[in-house]
Amino acid sequence: MKTGFIGAGTTGTALAVRFSEKGWPVVGAYSRTSSSADKLARLLPTCRAYHTLQELADVAEMVFITTPDDVIAQVCSEVHWHKGQSVLHCSGAHSVDILEPARKLGANVGSFHPLQTFADVDQAMANLPTSTFGLEAEEPLLSTLKELASLLDGNWVELKPGDKVLYHVAAVFACNYLVTLVRLALDLWKGFGVSSREATGCLLPLLRGTLNNIDSIGLPNCLTGPVARGDLGTIDRHLNALRAKNPSLLTVYKELGLQTIPIALAKGKINEQKAEEMKALLFWERK
């Protein structure tokens, strides 16, 4: 199926290159910044840069809209799609509803979202294999999207329109807010004179070990630390230290602690009484 990309940024470039490497025909690219489309076209032997949305849409049987989320609907509405054409976006938060103008013109519409973090093109291409893809479409397009996910050596999960926002929120917790938590940890290390660069090197083995435990042992058994042990004394010392040195982090610490207590209970290393004692300590701190 001849495929084109509207949007030649990180996601579009990474997908186009990987598809082409796997033998999937990528025939065209369009970008509002023409140099971006030209750059992508130079990477692929079968790809040509087009200067208008319609020109690209007219030559491609399948079109990926890989623009920023806020302009997907606008881009979709500016093209005269034809019956039987497949139109997709790669947004994690939006459902296929924003492609309604294409559906009304007879196109098949869907969503193909790589559940992965893309900081730059090279890193995106490296991370695509083994990734999970969030798919939203009706048959026969759904089967084609499953084929594409497999072609990229990935997995897939089928989503309904009402699932997309929670699916994306989960990704934000697992990815974006992990970055935030690491930054908070680095800020604490600055408090005893260690630079962010050095602290990062020290914490990365801990982060990797945590991810390895999640993978090999799974939840809830991978949980360690004072909440997992029911160590009230340590938690109290943490709270006192934050109150004295970093009071802005108290809210984050206590809320995460409260969310961790049910995991500790499920692990079976603390009882209900100890859980209630920890809740009381953290709730008191929240007032």
C-alpha positions in Angstrom: 0.0 0.0 0.0 1.7 3.2 -1.2 2.2 5.4 1.9 2.7 9.1 2.5 3.4 11.2 5.5 2.0 14.7 6.3 4.5 16.0 8.8 8.2 15.2 8.6 9.2 15.7 12.2 10.6 13.1 14.7 7.7 10.7 14.6 7.0 10.9 10.9 10.6 10.5 9.9 11.2 7.6 12.3 8.2 5.7 11.1 8.8 6.4 7.4 12.4 5.2 7.6 11.6 2.1 9.5 8.7 1.2 7.1 11.0 1.7 4.1 13.7 -0.5 5.6 11.1 -3.2 6.1 10.0 -3.0 2.4 6.8 -1.0 3.0 6.6 1.6 0.1 6.8 5.1 1.4 6.2 7.3 -1.7 5.9 10.8 -0.4 6.2 13.4 2.3 4.7 16.8 2.9 5.6 19.4 5.5 4.7 23.0 6.0 8.5 23.4 6.3 9.5 22.2 2.9 13.1 21.6 3.9 11.8 18.9 6.4 10.0 17.1 3.6 13.0 17.4 1.4 15.3 16.0 4.1 13.0 13.0 4.6 12.7 12.3 0.9 16.5 12.2 0.6 16.6 9.4 3.2 14.3 7.1 1.3 14.9 5.8 -2.3 11.2 5.7 -3.2 10.1 8.9 -1.5 9.4 12.3 -3.0 8.7 15.6 -1.3 5.4 17.2 -2.3 4.6 20.9 -2.1 0.9 20.7 -1.2 -1.2 18.5 1.0 -3.4 17.5 -1.9 -0.6 16.5 -4.1 0.7 14.1 -1.4 -2.8 12.8 -0.7 -3.5 12.1 -4.4 -0.5 9.7 -4.8 -0.8 7.8 -1.5 -3.2 5.0 -0.7 -2.4 5.3 3.0 -1.6 8.7 4.6 -0.1 9.2 8.1 -0.8 12.6 9.6 2.2 13.0 11.9 1.8 16.7 12.7 1.5 18.2 16.2 -1.8 17.1 17.8 -3.3 20.5 17.7 -3.3 20.8 13.9 -4.3 17.2 13.0 -8.0 18.1 12.6 -7.2 21.2 10.5 -4.9 19.2 8.2 -7.5 16.5 7.7 -10.2 19.1 6.8 -8.0 20.7 4.2 -7.7 17.6 2.0 -10.1 16.1 -0.5 -9.8 12.4 0.4 -11.1 9.7 -1.8 -13.1 6.6 -1.1 -11.1 3.6 0.1 -8.1 5.7 1.1 -6.7 5.1 4.6 -6.0 8.1 6.7 -4.2 7.8 10.1 -2.9 10.0 12.9 -0.3 9.1 15.5 -1.7 11.0 18.5 -1.8 9.1 21.8 -4.5 11.3 23.3 -6.9 11.9 20.3 -9.4 9.3 19.0 -10.2 8.8 15.3 -13.0 11.3 15.7 -10.8 14.1 14.6 -10.5 12.4 11.2 -14.2 12.7 10.6 -13.8 14.9 7.5 -11.9 12.0 5.9 -14.4 9.4 7.0 -17.3 11.5 5.5 -15.5 11.5 2.1 -15.3 7.7 2.2 -11.8 7.1 3.6 -11.0 4.5 6.2 -9.6 6.2 9.4 -7.5 5.0 12.2 -4.9 5.8 14.8 -1.4 4.3 15.0 0.3 5.5 18.1 3.8 4.3 19.1 3.9 3.9 22.9 7.4 5.2 23.1 9.5 8.2 24.0 11.0 10.1 21.0 13.6 12.7 22.0 15.1 12.9 18.5 15.0 11.0 15.2 17.9 8.7 15.8 16.7 7.7 19.2 13.2 7.3 17.9 14.3 4.9 15.2 16.3 2.9 17.8 13.4 2.6 20.2 10.7 1.7 17.7 11.4 -2.1 17.6 9.7 -4.0 20.5 7.4 -0.9 21.2 3.7 -1.3 21.6 1.4 0.5 19.2 -2.0 1.8 20.3 -4.4 1.0 17.4 -7.8 2.4 16.8 -9.6 1.5 13.5 -12.3 -0.7 12.0 -11.7 -3.7 9.8 -10.1 -4.1 7.3 -7.8 -1.2 8.2 -7.3 -2.6 11.8 -5.7 -5.8 10.4 -3.4 -3.7 8.3 -2.3 -1.7 11.3 -1.6 -4.9 13.2 0.5 -6.0 10.3 2.4 -2.7 10.4 3.1 -3.1 14.1 4.4 -6.6 13.6 6.5 -5.3 10.6 8.2 -2.9 13.0 8.9 -5.8 15.4 6.4 -4.4 17.8 3.3 -5.4 19.8 -0.1 -3.8 19.6 -3.1 -3.0 21.8 -6.5 -2.4 20.3 -8.2 0.8 21.7 -11.8 2.1 21.6 -12.4 5.9 21.3 -13.2 6.2 25.0 -9.9 4.6 25.9 -7.5 7.0 24.4 -7.2 9.7 27.0 -6.7 7.3 29.9 -4.2 5.4 27.7 -2.3 8.6 27.2 -2.5 9.6 30.8 -0.9 6.3 31.7 1.9 6.9 29.3 2.5 10.3 30.9 2.8 8.8 34.3 5.1 6.0 33.2 7.3 8.2 31.0 7.1 12.0 31.4 6.6 12.0 35.2 9.4 9.5 35.6 11.6 12.3 34.1 10.1 14.7 36.6 10.8 12.4 39.6 14.4 12.0 38.5 14.8 15.7 38.3 13.4 16.0 41.8 16.0 13.4 43.0 18.8 15.3 41.2 17.7 18.5 43.0 18.0 16.8 46.4 21.5 15.6 45.5 22.4 19.2 44.8 21.5 19.9 48.5 24.6 17.9 49.5 26.9 19.3 46.9 26.7 16.7 44.0 26.2 18.0 40.5 23.3 16.9 38.3 25.7 15.1 35.9 27.4 13.2 38.7 24.1 12.4 40.4 22.6 11.1 37.2 25.5 8.7 36.9 24.9 7.5 40.4 21.1 7.1 40.1 21.0 5.4 36.7 22.0 2.0 38.0 19.2 2.3 40.6 16.7 3.2 37.8 17.9 0.4 35.6 17.6 -2.0 38.5 14.1 -0.9 39.3 13.0 -1.4 35.7 14.7 -4.8 35.6 12.8 -5.7 38.8 9.5 -4.5 37.3 10.2 -6.7 34.2 11.5 -9.8 35.9 9.6 -9.8 39.2 6.6 -7.7 38.4 4.2 -5.7 40.6 3.7 -5.8 43.6 6.8 -7.9 44.5 9.3 -5.5 42.9 8.4 -2.8 45.4 11.2 -2.0 47.9 11.9 0.9 50.3 10.4 2.2 53.6 6.8 2.0 52.6 7.2 -1.6 51.4 8.8 -2.4 54.9 6.4 -0.3 56.9 9.3 1.7 58.2 7.5 4.5 60.0 10.7 5.9 61.5 12.4 6.3 58.1 9.3 7.9 56.6 9.1 10.4 59.5 12.8 11.3 59.1 12.2 11.9 55.3 9.4 14.2 56.1 11.4 16.1 58.7 14.3 16.5 56.3 12.0 17.8 53.5 10.2 20.1 55.8 13.6 21.7 56.8 15.4 21.7 53.4 12.9 21.2 50.6 9.3 21.9 51.8 8.0 22.2 48.2 8.5 18.5 47.8 6.5 17.5 50.9 3.2 17.3 48.9 4.8 15.1 46.2 6.4 12.8 48.7 3.3 12.2 50.8 1.0 11.7 47.9 3.3 9.2 46.3 3.6 7.5 49.7 -0.1 7.2 50.0 -0.4 5.7 46.5 2.4 3.2 47.4 0.7 1.8 50.5 -1.7 -0.4 48.6 1.2 -1.9 46.6 3.0 -2.7 49.9 -0.1 -4.4 51.2 -0.5 -6.4 48.1 3.2 -7.5 48.4 2.3 -8.9 51.8 5.2 -7.6 53.8 3.0 -5.2 55.9 -0.4 -5.7 57.6 -3.4 -3.5 57.7 -2.4 -2.0 61.0 0.9 -0.9 59.7 -0.7 0.5 56.6 -3.1 2.6 58.7 -0.2 3.9 60.7 1.6 5.0 57.6 -1.6 6.6 56.2 -2.1 8.5 59.5 1.5 9.8 59.3 1.2 10.9 55.7 -2.3 12.3 56.1 -1.3 14.3 59.2 1.6 15.8 57.1 -0.9 16.7 54.4 -2.9 19.0 56.7 
